[in-house]
Amino acid sequence: MRYKPAALGYLRCDVSGISQLWDETQVRRLAERFGYDFCGMVVFDPKSGRPPLARLKAQATRLDAEAVIVPSPDHFEGGQIPGSLVKQLDVITVHPEETYARRSMPPLRDLPPVPADGT
């Protein structure tokens, strides 16, 4: 049983390039700051020929992760946060610091006012 929600890191090595260690450090720091139990980094290499998010989604399911933290949206295809990923996990970017939450609360409808006498 975990006492803190689990999070994974994700980055593409072709996007990070020589800054990969720096990006990994920034992801870990943000996970710690947000109070996550950091479970590891998934590094994707496009040369592998595998689907880019398959390993990430499998690891997230296996670890029962709540979130994935990435250096920036550029680490996803077209620089866009994949909707299919947000359905499974909260996606948090380091730069800019944004959270794409999977559980959005719908707008609350206005309730009628309660009479002063409580009836």
N, CA, C and O atoms as CSV, one atom per row, in Angstrom:
chain,resi,resn,atom,element,x,y,z
A,1,MET,N,N,0.840,-1.183,0.000
A,1,MET,CA,C,0.000,0.000,0.000
A,1,MET,C,C,0.883,1.245,0.000
A,1,MET,O,O,1.841,1.348,0.766
A,2,ARG,N,N,0.542,2.175,-0.868
A,2,ARG,CA,C,1.296,3.428,-0.952
A,2,ARG,C,C,0.663,4.479,-0.062
A,2,ARG,O,O,-0.551,4.504,0.143
A,3,TYR,N,N,1.514,5.342,0.459
A,3,TYR,CA,C,1.027,6.466,1.251
A,3,TYR,C,C,0.920,7.732,0.412
A,3,TYR,O,O,0.273,8.703,0.805
A,4,LYS,N,N,1.565,7.704,-0.749
A,4,LYS,CA,C,1.511,8.836,-1.674
A,4,LYS,C,C,1.117,8.299,-3.047
A,4,LYS,O,O,1.410,7.145,-3.359
A,5,PRO,N,N,0.459,9.112,-3.871
A,5,PRO,CA,C,0.130,8.654,-5.226
A,5,PRO,C,C,1.411,8.466,-6.043
A,5,PRO,O,O,2.400,9.174,-5.850
A,6,ALA,N,N,1.367,7.510,-6.945
A,6,ALA,CA,C,2.531,7.185,-7.773
A,6,ALA,C,C,2.556,8.026,-9.046
A,6,ALA,O,O,1.517,8.368,-9.610
A,7,ALA,N,N,3.764,8.346,-9.477
A,7,ALA,CA,C,3.953,9.074,-10.739
A,7,ALA,C,C,5.136,8.493,-11.489
A,7,ALA,O,O,6.102,8.013,-10.896
A,8,LEU,N,N,5.036,8.549,-12.803
A,8,LEU,CA,C,6.124,8.157,-13.687
A,8,LEU,C,C,6.630,9.389,-14.419
A,8,LEU,O,O,5.904,10.370,-14.584
A,9,GLY,N,N,7.866,9.330,-14.850
A,9,GLY,CA,C,8.404,10.346,-15.728
A,9,GLY,C,C,8.427,9.792,-17.140
A,9,GLY,O,O,8.502,8.579,-17.332
A,10,TYR,N,N,8.364,10.668,-18.126
A,10,TYR,CA,C,8.418,10.240,-19.525
A,10,TYR,C,C,9.167,11.289,-20.314
A,10,TYR,O,O,8.944,12.489,-20.153
A,11,LEU,N,N,10.062,10.819,-21.171
A,11,LEU,CA,C,10.711,11.739,-22.099
A,11,LEU,C,C,11.154,10.993,-23.339
A,11,LEU,O,O,11.324,9.774,-23.335
A,12,ARG,N,N,11.334,11.745,-24.379
A,12,ARG,CA,C,11.883,11.206,-25.631
A,12,ARG,C,C,13.339,11.617,-25.687
A,12,ARG,O,O,13.664,12.797,-25.562
A,13,CYS,N,N,14.217,10.640,-25.876
A,13,CYS,CA,C,15.647,10.946,-25.864
A,13,CYS,C,C,16.045,11.822,-27.051
A,13,CYS,O,O,17.009,12.580,-26.954
A,14,ASP,N,N,15.321,11.731,-28.170
A,14,ASP,CA,C,15.655,12.581,-29.318
A,14,ASP,C,C,15.277,14.037,-29.074
A,14,ASP,O,O,15.884,14.936,-29.657
A,15,VAL,N,N,14.289,14.284,-28.227
A,15,VAL,CA,C,13.881,15.654,-27.908
A,15,VAL,C,C,14.819,16.236,-26.846
A,15,VAL,O,O,15.263,17.379,-26.959
A,16,SER,N,N,15.116,15.440,-25.814
A,16,SER,CA,C,16.004,15.913,-24.745
A,16,SER,C,C,17.444,16.076,-25.231
A,16,SER,O,O,18.124,17.028,-24.847
A,17,GLY,N,N,17.906,15.160,-26.067
A,17,GLY,CA,C,19.285,15.238,-26.556
A,17,GLY,C,C,20.279,15.222,-25.412
A,17,GLY,O,O,20.191,14.393,-24.506
A,18,ILE,N,N,21.233,16.155,-25.463
A,18,ILE,CA,C,22.267,16.193,-24.428
A,18,ILE,C,C,21.746,16.708,-23.087
A,18,ILE,O,O,22.457,16.661,-22.083
A,19,SER,N,N,20.522,17.193,-23.070
A,19,SER,CA,C,19.911,17.682,-21.827
A,19,SER,C,C,19.102,16.607,-21.109
A,19,SER,O,O,18.349,16.925,-20.188
A,20,GLN,N,N,19.236,15.357,-21.503
A,20,GLN,CA,C,18.407,14.299,-20.939
A,20,GLN,C,C,18.547,14.197,-19.416
A,20,GLN,O,O,17.536,14.102,-18.720
A,21,LEU,N,N,19.751,14.213,-18.893
A,21,LEU,CA,C,19.924,14.120,-17.437
A,21,LEU,C,C,19.286,15.310,-16.720
A,21,LEU,O,O,18.693,15.152,-15.653
A,22,TRP,N,N,19.408,16.493,-17.306
A,22,TRP,CA,C,18.782,17.689,-16.734
A,22,TRP,C,C,17.265,17.536,-16.735
A,22,TRP,O,O,16.605,17.825,-15.736
A,23,ASP,N,N,16.714,17.080,-17.863
A,23,ASP,CA,C,15.260,16.884,-17.952
A,23,ASP,C,C,14.783,15.864,-16.918
A,23,ASP,O,O,13.757,16.069,-16.271
A,24,GLU,N,N,15.524,14.769,-16.763
A,24,GLU,CA,C,15.152,13.750,-15.780
A,24,GLU,C,C,15.163,14.337,-14.365
A,24,GLU,O,O,14.271,14.051,-13.566
A,25,THR,N,N,16.156,15.145,-14.063
A,25,THR,CA,C,16.245,15.786,-12.752
A,25,THR,C,C,15.067,16.712,-12.506
A,25,THR,O,O,14.498,16.720,-11.415
A,26,GLN,N,N,14.702,17.489,-13.509
A,26,GLN,CA,C,13.568,18.410,-13.370
A,26,GLN,C,C,12.250,17.659,-13.149
A,26,GLN,O,O,11.406,18.091,-12.364
A,27,VAL,N,N,12.085,16.547,-13.839
A,27,VAL,CA,C,10.884,15.727,-13.673
A,27,VAL,C,C,10.829,15.175,-12.249
A,27,VAL,O,O,9.786,15.229,-11.597
A,28,ARG,N,N,11.952,14.648,-11.773
A,28,ARG,CA,C,11.999,14.101,-10.406
A,28,ARG,C,C,11.702,15.182,-9.357
A,28,ARG,O,O,10.964,14.941,-8.402
A,29,ARG,N,N,12.268,16.345,-9.539
A,29,ARG,CA,C,12.042,17.444,-8.583
A,29,ARG,C,C,10.579,17.854,-8.529
A,29,ARG,O,O,10.036,18.099,-7.452
A,30,LEU,N,N,9.940,17.929,-9.696
A,30,LEU,CA,C,8.531,18.315,-9.724
A,30,LEU,C,C,7.670,17.237,-9.055
A,30,LEU,O,O,6.722,17.555,-8.336
A,31,ALA,N,N,7.999,15.974,-9.292
A,31,ALA,CA,C,7.265,14.881,-8.642
A,31,ALA,C,C,7.375,14.999,-7.126
A,31,ALA,O,O,6.386,14.838,-6.410
A,32,GLU,N,N,8.567,15.276,-6.647
A,32,GLU,CA,C,8.773,15.422,-5.205
A,32,GLU,C,C,7.999,16.631,-4.663
A,32,GLU,O,O,7.351,16.550,-3.620
A,33,ARG,N,N,8.077,17.736,-5.382
A,33,ARG,CA,C,7.389,18.954,-4.955
A,33,ARG,C,C,5.871,18.766,-4.892
A,33,ARG,O,O,5.211,19.324,-4.016
A,34,PHE,N,N,5.328,17.989,-5.810
A,34,PHE,CA,C,3.886,17.743,-5.842
A,34,PHE,C,C,3.467,16.595,-4.920
A,34,PHE,O,O,2.279,16.290,-4.815
A,35,GLY,N,N,4.431,15.960,-4.252
A,35,GLY,CA,C,4.112,14.926,-3.284
A,35,GLY,C,C,3.868,13.547,-3.852
A,35,GLY,O,O,3.183,12.735,-3.229
A,36,TYR,N,N,4.415,13.263,-5.026
A,36,TYR,CA,C,4.251,11.945,-5.629
A,36,TYR,C,C,5.350,10.988,-5.186
A,36,TYR,O,O,6.455,11.404,-4.839
A,37,ASP,N,N,5.027,9.712,-5.206
A,37,ASP,CA,C,6.007,8.643,-5.062
A,37,ASP,C,C,6.535,8.394,-6.480
A,37,ASP,O,O,5.849,7.782,-7.299
A,38,PHE,N,N,7.738,8.864,-6.766
A,38,PHE,CA,C,8.289,8.747,-8.122
A,38,PHE,C,C,8.735,7.306,-8.357
A,38,PHE,O,O,9.610,6.797,-7.655
A,39,CYS,N,N,8.132,6.655,-9.344
A,39,CYS,CA,C,8.356,5.226,-9.582
A,39,CYS,C,C,9.333,4.920,-10.707
A,39,CYS,O,O,9.685,3.759,-10.914
A,40,GLY,N,N,9.773,5.928,-11.433
A,40,GLY,CA,C,10.734,5.670,-12.500
A,40,GLY,C,C,10.479,6.498,-13.740
A,40,GLY,O,O,9.452,7.160,-13.889
A,41,MET,N,N,11.457,6.429,-14.619
A,41,MET,CA,C,11.435,7.204,-15.853
A,41,MET,C,C,11.287,6.261,-17.044
A,41,MET,O,O,12.020,5.278,-17.161
A,42,VAL,N,N,10.349,6.563,-17.913
A,42,VAL,CA,C,10.192,5.832,-19.164
A,42,VAL,C,C,10.830,6.696,-20.244
A,42,VAL,O,O,10.376,7.808,-20.514
A,43,VAL,N,N,11.894,6.169,-20.860
A,43,VAL,CA,C,12.611,6.897,-21.899
A,43,VAL,C,C,12.271,6.257,-23.234
A,43,VAL,O,O,12.508,5.067,-23.444
A,44,PHE,N,N,11.716,7.051,-24.130
A,44,PHE,CA,C,11.334,6.551,-25.450
A,44,PHE,C,C,12.368,6.949,-26.482
A,44,PHE,O,O,12.774,8.108,-26.561
A,45,ASP,N,N,12.788,5.971,-27.275
A,45,ASP,CA,C,13.709,6.204,-28.385
A,45,ASP,C,C,12.951,5.886,-29.675
A,45,ASP,O,O,12.589,4.731,-29.900
A,46,PRO,N,N,12.702,6.887,-30.527
A,46,PRO,CA,C,11.935,6.640,-31.750
A,46,PRO,C,C,12.581,5.610,-32.670
A,46,PRO,O,O,11.904,5.037,-33.523
A,47,LYS,N,N,13.866,5.371,-32.512
A,47,LYS,CA,C,14.556,4.378,-33.346
A,47,LYS,C,C,14.130,2.956,-33.000
A,47,LYS,O,O,14.398,2.025,-33.759
A,48,SER,N,N,13.466,2.783,-31.857
A,48,SER,CA,C,13.060,1.439,-31.423
A,48,SER,C,C,11.962,0.854,-32.304
A,48,SER,O,O,11.811,-0.366,-32.377
A,49,GLY,N,N,11.198,1.711,-32.970
A,49,GLY,CA,C,10.115,1.232,-33.824
A,49,GLY,C,C,8.854,0.839,-33.066
A,49,GLY,O,O,7.886,0.386,-33.676
A,50,ARG,N,N,8.851,1.003,-31.757
A,50,ARG,CA,C,7.679,0.677,-30.947
A,50,ARG,C,C,6.727,1.870,-30.900
A,50,ARG,O,O,7.144,3.008,-31.117
A,51,PRO,N,N,5.439,1.610,-30.615
A,51,PRO,CA,C,4.505,2.729,-30.440
A,51,PRO,C,C,4.964,3.597,-29.271
A,51,PRO,O,O,5.321,3.063,-28.220
A,52,PRO,N,N,4.963,4.904,-29.425
A,52,PRO,CA,C,5.559,5.781,-28.412
A,52,PRO,C,C,4.953,5.699,-27.017
A,52,PRO,O,O,5.691,5.819,-26.039
A,53,LEU,N,N,3.662,5.504,-26.881
A,53,LEU,CA,C,3.051,5.534,-25.561
A,53,LEU,C,C,2.741,4.160,-24.983
A,53,LEU,O,O,2.277,4.064,-23.847
A,54,ALA,N,N,2.988,3.101,-25.737
A,54,ALA,CA,C,2.624,1.755,-25.294
A,54,ALA,C,C,3.307,1.376,-23.985
A,54,ALA,O,O,2.645,0.919,-23.053
A,55,ARG,N,N,4.606,1.559,-23.905
A,55,ARG,CA,C,5.346,1.186,-22.691
A,55,ARG,C,C,4.925,2.053,-21.502
A,55,ARG,O,O,4.782,1.563,-20.382
A,56,LEU,N,N,4.729,3.342,-21.763
A,56,LEU,CA,C,4.316,4.261,-20.701
A,56,LEU,C,C,2.969,3.846,-20.115
A,56,LEU,O,O,2.818,3.776,-18.895
A,57,LYS,N,N,1.999,3.572,-20.971
A,57,LYS,CA,C,0.675,3.174,-20.502
A,57,LYS,C,C,0.730,1.837,-19.759
A,57,LYS,O,O,0.045,1.656,-18.752
A,58,ALA,N,N,1.538,0.910,-20.253
A,58,ALA,CA,C,1.665,-0.388,-19.591
A,58,ALA,C,C,2.300,-0.235,-18.205
A,58,ALA,O,O,1.833,-0.838,-17.238
A,59,GLN,N,N,3.348,0.561,-18.109
A,59,GLN,CA,C,3.996,0.795,-16.815
A,59,GLN,C,C,3.044,1.488,-15.851
A,59,GLN,O,O,2.983,1.138,-14.673
A,60,ALA,N,N,2.309,2.461,-16.345
A,60,ALA,CA,C,1.366,3.193,-15.496
A,60,ALA,C,C,0.300,2.259,-14.941
A,60,ALA,O,O,-0.072,2.360,-13.772
A,61,THR,N,N,-0.187,1.360,-15.768
A,61,THR,CA,C,-1.184,0.394,-15.324
A,61,THR,C,C,-0.584,-0.553,-14.301
A,61,THR,O,O,-1.190,-0.813,-13.261
A,62,ARG,N,N,0.596,-1.066,-14.588
A,62,ARG,CA,C,1.259,-2.016,-13.690
A,62,ARG,C,C,1.530,-1.404,-12.318
A,62,ARG,O,O,1.384,-2.075,-11.297
A,63,LEU,N,N,1.923,-0.142,-12.295
A,63,LEU,CA,C,2.278,0.532,-11.045
A,63,LEU,C,C,1.106,1.272,-10.402
A,63,LEU,O,O,1.242,1.857,-9.327
A,64,ASP,N,N,-0.037,1.240,-11.069
A,64,ASP,CA,C,-1.221,1.967,-10.591
A,64,ASP,C,C,-0.889,3.455,-10.399
A,64,ASP,O,O,-1.247,4.060,-9.389
A,65,ALA,N,N,-0.200,4.025,-11.389
A,65,ALA,CA,C,0.237,5.425,-11.323
A,65,ALA,C,C,-0.941,6.370,-11.511
A,65,ALA,O,O,-1.896,6.076,-12.229
A,66,GLU,N,N,-0.844,7.498,-10.852
A,66,GLU,CA,C,-1.853,8.548,-10.946
A,66,GLU,C,C,-1.477,9.603,-11.982
A,66,GLU,O,O,-2.348,10.261,-12.551
A,67,ALA,N,N,-0.165,9.762,-12.226
A,67,ALA,CA,C,0.285,10.861,-13.084
A,67,ALA,C,C,1.545,10.474,-13.851
A,67,ALA,O,O,2.290,9.570,-13.473
A,68,VAL,N,N,1.745,11.198,-14.941
A,68,VAL,CA,C,3.001,11.132,-15.681
A,68,VAL,C,C,3.508,12.568,-15.792
A,68,VAL,O,O,2.744,13.493,-16.067
A,69,ILE,N,N,4.804,12.732,-15.574
A,69,ILE,CA,C,5.415,14.059,-15.624
A,69,ILE,C,C,6.406,14.073,-16.780
A,69,ILE,O,O,7.266,13.199,-16.889
A,70,VAL,N,N,6.272,15.075,-17.636
A,70,VAL,CA,C,7.134,15.206,-18.815
A,70,VAL,C,C,7.814,16.577,-18.801
A,70,VAL,O,O,7.278,17.531,-18.237
A,71,PRO,N,N,8.998,16.677,-19.422
A,71,PRO,CA,C,9.677,17.970,-19.454
A,71,PRO,C,C,8.866,19.056,-20.156
A,71,PRO,O,O,8.845,20.202,-19.706
A,72,SER,N,N,8.204,18.706,-21.249
A,72,SER,CA,C,7.396,19.668,-22.007
A,72,SER,C,C,6.473,18.914,-22.950
A,72,SER,O,O,6.668,17.720,-23.172
A,73,PRO,N,N,5.469,19.588,-23.511
A,73,PRO,CA,C,4.597,18.927,-24.493
A,73,PRO,C,C,5.352,18.453,-25.733
A,73,PRO,O,O,4.862,17.583,-26.453
A,74,ASP,N,N,6.539,19.011,-25.994
A,74,ASP,CA,C,7.325,18.610,-27.167
A,74,ASP,C,C,7.703,17.139,-27.139
A,74,ASP,O,O,8.091,16.589,-28.170
A,75,HIS,N,N,7.600,16.494,-25.999
A,75,HIS,CA,C,7.970,15.085,-25.883
A,75,HIS,C,C,6.862,14.162,-26.380
A,75,HIS,O,O,7.011,12.941,-26.358
A,76,PHE,N,N,5.753,14.743,-26.827
A,76,PHE,CA,C,4.679,13.981,-27.449
A,76,PHE,C,C,4.602,14.346,-28.925
A,76,PHE,O,O,5.054,15.412,-29.345
A,77,GLU,N,N,4.029,13.454,-29.688
A,77,GLU,CA,C,3.873,13.650,-31.129
A,77,GLU,C,C,3.171,14.970,-31.426
A,77,GLU,O,O,2.082,15.227,-30.914
A,78,GLY,N,N,3.789,15.800,-32.246
A,78,GLY,CA,C,3.203,17.075,-32.638
A,78,GLY,C,C,3.164,18.112,-31.533
A,78,GLY,O,O,2.532,19.157,-31.689
A,79,GLY,N,N,3.834,17.840,-30.410
A,79,GLY,CA,C,3.838,18.789,-29.297
A,79,GLY,C,C,2.495,18.914,-28.596
A,79,GLY,O,O,2.234,19.896,-27.902
A,80,GLN,N,N,1.639,17.900,-28.784
A,80,GLN,CA,C,0.293,17.910,-28.192
A,80,GLN,C,C,0.163,16.814,-27.144
A,80,GLN,O,O,0.634,15.696,-27.350
A,81,ILE,N,N,-0.471,17.129,-26.027
A,81,ILE,CA,C,-0.729,16.140,-24.993
A,81,ILE,C,C,-1.791,15.175,-25.522
A,81,ILE,O,O,-2.891,15.609,-25.864
A,82,PRO,N,N,-1.487,13.879,-25.596
A,82,PRO,CA,C,-2.469,12.925,-26.139
A,82,PRO,C,C,-3.685,12.753,-25.237
A,82,PRO,O,O,-3.552,12.473,-24.045
A,83,GLY,N,N,-4.858,12.922,-25.811
A,83,GLY,CA,C,-6.098,12.767,-25.063
A,83,GLY,C,C,-6.247,11.371,-24.490
A,83,GLY,O,O,-6.789,11.204,-23.397
A,84,SER,N,N,-5.769,10.356,-25.221
A,84,SER,CA,C,-5.874,8.980,-24.731
A,84,SER,C,C,-5.050,8.786,-23.457
A,84,SER,O,O,-5.391,7.953,-22.617
A,85,LEU,N,N,-3.980,9.544,-23.315
A,85,LEU,CA,C,-3.153,9.457,-22.111
A,85,LEU,C,C,-3.828,10.164,-20.942
A,85,LEU,O,O,-3.787,9.686,-19.808
A,86,VAL,N,N,-4.450,11.307,-21.228
A,86,VAL,CA,C,-5.130,12.073,-20.180
A,86,VAL,C,C,-6.345,11.298,-19.654
A,86,VAL,O,O,-6.762,11.514,-18.515
A,87,LYS,N,N,-6.912,10.409,-20.457
A,87,LYS,CA,C,-8.013,9.573,-19.980
A,87,LYS,C,C,-7.531,8.587,-18.915
A,87,LYS,O,O,-8.311,8.162,-18.063
A,88,GLN,N,N,-6.250,8.225,-18.964
A,88,GLN,CA,C,-5.695,7.242,-18.035
A,88,GLN,C,C,-4.968,7.884,-16.855
A,88,GLN,O,O,-5.051,7.383,-15.734
A,89,LEU,N,N,-4.253,8.995,-17.096
A,89,LEU,CA,C,-3.382,9.612,-16.094
A,89,LEU,C,C,-3.493,11.125,-16.143
A,89,LEU,O,O,-3.873,11.702,-17.162
A,90,ASP,N,N,-3.156,11.761,-15.028
A,90,ASP,CA,C,-2.933,13.198,-15.079
A,90,ASP,C,C,-1.590,13.392,-15.769
A,90,ASP,O,O,-0.635,12.668,-15.489
A,91,VAL,N,N,-1.514,14.356,-16.658
A,91,VAL,CA,C,-0.260,14.658,-17.347
A,91,VAL,C,C,0.217,16.016,-16.862
A,91,VAL,O,O,-0.507,17.008,-16.944
A,92,ILE,N,N,1.441,16.050,-16.357
A,92,ILE,CA,C,2.007,17.277,-15.807
A,92,ILE,C,C,3.258,17.616,-16.600
A,92,ILE,O,O,4.133,16.770,-16.780
A,93,THR,N,N,3.342,18.857,-17.076
A,93,THR,CA,C,4.528,19.303,-17.798
A,93,THR,C,C,5.365,20.206,-16.891
A,93,THR,O,O,4.834,20.970,-16.084
A,94,VAL,N,N,6.692,20.096,-17.046
A,94,VAL,CA,C,7.618,20.911,-16.258
A,94,VAL,C,C,7.679,22.325,-16.829
A,94,VAL,O,O,7.587,23.304,-16.089
A,95,HIS,N,N,7.835,22.427,-18.154
A,95,HIS,CA,C,7.919,23.732,-18.837
A,95,HIS,C,C,6.962,23.755,-20.004
A,95,HIS,O,O,7.191,23.017,-20.963
A,96,PRO,N,N,5.935,24.525,-19.994
A,96,PRO,CA,C,5.423,25.327,-18.886
A,96,PRO,C,C,4.814,24.397,-17.842
A,96,PRO,O,O,4.379,23.292,-18.165
A,97,GLU,N,N,4.784,24.844,-16.601
A,97,GLU,CA,C,4.218,24.020,-15.539
A,97,GLU,C,C,2.705,24.032,-15.671
A,97,GLU,O,O,2.035,24.999,-15.309
A,98,GLU,N,N,2.186,22.930,-16.200
A,98,GLU,CA,C,0.745,22.775,-16.439
A,98,GLU,C,C,0.320,21.385,-16.022
A,98,GLU,O,O,1.118,20.448,-16.056
A,99,THR,N,N,-0.930,21.248,-15.630
A,99,THR,CA,C,-1.502,19.943,-15.313
A,99,THR,C,C,-2.712,19.720,-16.196
A,99,THR,O,O,-3.601,20.568,-16.282
A,100,TYR,N,N,-2.736,18.575,-16.847
A,100,TYR,CA,C,-3.867,18.159,-17.663
A,100,TYR,C,C,-4.539,17.031,-16.885
A,100,TYR,O,O,-4.099,15.882,-16.932
A,101,ALA,N,N,-5.610,17.373,-16.169
A,101,ALA,CA,C,-6.242,16.434,-15.239
A,101,ALA,C,C,-7.224,15.524,-15.946
A,101,ALA,O,O,-7.977,15.951,-16.821
A,102,ARG,N,N,-7.201,14.268,-15.552
A,102,ARG,CA,C,-8.134,13.307,-16.151
A,102,ARG,C,C,-9.516,13.413,-15.551
A,102,ARG,O,O,-10.500,13.031,-16.184
A,103,ARG,N,N,-9.602,13.924,-14.343
A,103,ARG,CA,C,-10.900,14.049,-13.672
A,103,ARG,C,C,-11.257,15.516,-13.547
A,103,ARG,O,O,-10.859,16.188,-12.595
A,104,SER,N,N,-11.983,15.988,-14.484
A,104,SER,CA,C,-12.445,17.375,-14.406
A,104,SER,C,C,-13.831,17.387,-13.807
A,104,SER,O,O,-14.688,16.577,-14.162
A,105,MET,N,N,-14.034,18.294,-12.914
A,105,MET,CA,C,-15.344,18.406,-12.280
A,105,MET,C,C,-16.260,19.212,-13.194
A,105,MET,O,O,-15.907,20.315,-13.609
A,106,PRO,N,N,-17.433,18.668,-13.509
A,106,PRO,CA,C,-18.347,19.427,-14.365
A,106,PRO,C,C,-18.850,20.658,-13.626
A,106,PRO,O,O,-18.860,20.680,-12.395
A,107,PRO,N,N,-19.264,21.679,-14.360
A,107,PRO,CA,C,-19.778,22.874,-13.692
A,107,PRO,C,C,-21.005,22.526,-12.859
A,107,PRO,O,O,-21.864,21.753,-13.282
A,108,LEU,N,N,-21.068,23.103,-11.683
A,108,LEU,CA,C,-22.216,22.872,-10.810
A,108,LEU,C,C,-23.364,23.770,-11.234
A,108,LEU,O,O,-23.170,24.937,-11.573
A,109,ARG,N,N,-24.541,23.213,-11.208
A,109,ARG,CA,C,-25.701,24.035,-11.549
A,109,ARG,C,C,-26.057,24.883,-10.338
A,109,ARG,O,O,-25.763,24.514,-9.201
A,110,ASP,N,N,-26.680,26.000,-10.586
A,110,ASP,CA,C,-27.097,26.869,-9.491
A,110,ASP,C,C,-28.234,26.206,-8.718
A,110,ASP,O,O,-29.200,25.721,-9.306
A,111,LEU,N,N,-28.108,26.193,-7.423
A,111,LEU,CA,C,-29.156,25.640,-6.564
A,111,LEU,C,C,-30.041,26.779,-6.077
A,111,LEU,O,O,-29.571,27.906,-5.925
A,112,PRO,N,N,-31.315,26.496,-5.831
A,112,PRO,CA,C,-32.191,27.548,-5.332
A,112,PRO,C,C,-31.717,27.995,-3.953
A,112,PRO,O,O,-31.193,27.185,-3.190
A,113,PRO,N,N,-31.893,29.258,-3.629
A,113,PRO,CA,C,-31.466,29.741,-2.315
A,113,PRO,C,C,-32.269,29.087,-1.206
A,113,PRO,O,O,-33.451,28.788,-1.371
A,114,VAL,N,N,-31.619,28.869,-0.082
A,114,VAL,CA,C,-32.288,28.287,1.092
A,114,VAL,C,C,-32.938,29.429,1.863
A,114,VAL,O,O,-32.284,30.435,2.139
A,115,PRO,N,N,-34.223,29.288,2.216
A,115,PRO,CA,C,-34.893,30.338,2.991
A,115,PRO,C,C,-34.190,30.547,4.336
A,115,PRO,O,O,-33.597,29.620,4.887
A,116,ALA,N,N,-34.265,31.765,4.850
A,116,ALA,CA,C,-33.609,32.125,6.093
A,116,ALA,C,C,-34.114,31.304,7.265
A,116,ALA,O,O,-33.360,31.045,8.202
A,117,ASP,N,N,-35.380,30.888,7.232
A,117,ASP,CA,C,-35.924,30.133,8.372
A,117,ASP,C,C,-35.615,28.645,8.256
A,117,ASP,O,O,-36.012,27.870,9.126
A,118,GLY,N,N,-34.901,28.219,7.181
A,118,GLY,CA,C,-34.473,26.838,7.019
A,118,GLY,C,C,-35.546,25.889,6.500
A,118,GLY,O,O,-35.314,24.681,6.450
A,119,THR,N,N,-36.710,26.396,6.114
A,119,THR,CA,C,-37.781,25.536,5.615
A,119,THR,C,C,-37.825,25.508,4.110
A,119,THR,O,O,-38.672,24.828,3.530
